[in-house]
Amino acid sequence: MNFEAIIPIDGFEDEEEFSFKKLDDFFSVIKGLNSNKELRLMSFGALKNVPFEFPQDFIDKLEIKDMKDISIYYIFVLQGATNPNSLNTFAPIILNHINCKMGQVHLNLDNLGIDSLNDILPKY
């Protein structure tokens, strides 16, 4: 399924369209149609839920009518064997499955009431 990037993705500002492929319940991949570069994504539900609200201009641009129509993903960066993997948890990718529009929203830690990633990771 292809999605139009209404709001740019960091590092892919010139990319206008991405193909989306779900790998399993937690992981997916988006690939820029012009650049052929991929980003690995991790489903929002894979981590402890963090309540946040989208800015109204973001809702308007992606034409979000119902939260059931969207998916939220974190960019998952795979590192080498000596470096830890990382997630960009404060700039998720949002996909609107109704109109096939997507974008990246940048969350403000102060507005979320958290200090770091440790505040949202599940405790084991």
Residue pairs with C-beta under 8 A, 6 or more apart in sequence:
1 19
1 20
1 100
2 17
2 18
2 19
2 20
2 33
2 100
3 17
3 18
3 19
3 20
3 30
3 95
3 96
3 100
3 101
3 102
4 16
4 17
4 100
4 101
4 102
5 12
5 15
5 16
5 17
5 18
5 102
5 103
6 61
6 62
6 101
6 102
6 103
7 58
7 61
7 62
7 102
7 103
7 104
7 105
8 15
8 103
8 104
9 15
9 18
9 30
9 39
9 93
9 102
9 103
9 104
10 88
10 91
10 104
12 18
12 32
12 35
12 37
12 39
14 34
14 35
15 32
15 33
15 34
15 35
15 37
16 33
16 34
17 32
17 33
17 34
18 30
18 31
18 32
18 33
18 102
19 30
19 31
19 33
20 28
20 29
20 30
20 95
20 102
21 28
21 29
21 30
21 31
22 28
23 29
25 43
26 42
26 43
26 45
26 46
27 40
27 41
27 42
27 43
27 76
28 40
28 41
28 43
28 73
29 38
29 39
29 40
29 41
30 38
30 39
30 41
30 93
30 102
31 37
31 38
31 39
32 38
39 75
39 93
40 75
40 76
40 77
40 78
41 73
41 74
41 75
41 76
41 93
42 73
42 74
42 76
42 87
43 71
43 72
43 73
43 74
44 71
44 72
44 73
44 74
44 92
46 74
47 74
47 87
47 89
47 120
47 121
47 122
48 120
48 121
48 122
50 89
50 112
50 114
50 120
51 112
52 107
52 111
52 112
54 64
54 94
54 105
55 105
58 64
58 94
58 103
58 105
61 101
61 103
62 70
62 94
62 96
62 99
62 101
62 102
62 103
63 96
63 98
63 99
63 101
64 70
64 94
64 96
65 98
69 96
69 97
69 98
70 94
70 95
70 96
70 97
71 94
71 95
71 97
72 92
72 93
72 94
73 92
73 93
73 94
73 95
74 87
74 88
74 89
74 92
74 93
75 87
75 88
75 91
75 92
75 93
76 85
76 86
76 87
77 85
77 86
77 87
77 88
78 85
79 85
79 86
87 117
89 117
89 120
90 106
90 107
90 109
90 112
91 104
91 105
91 106
91 107
92 104
92 105
92 107
93 102
93 103
93 104
94 102
94 103
94 104
94 105
95 102
96 102
109 115
109 116
114 120
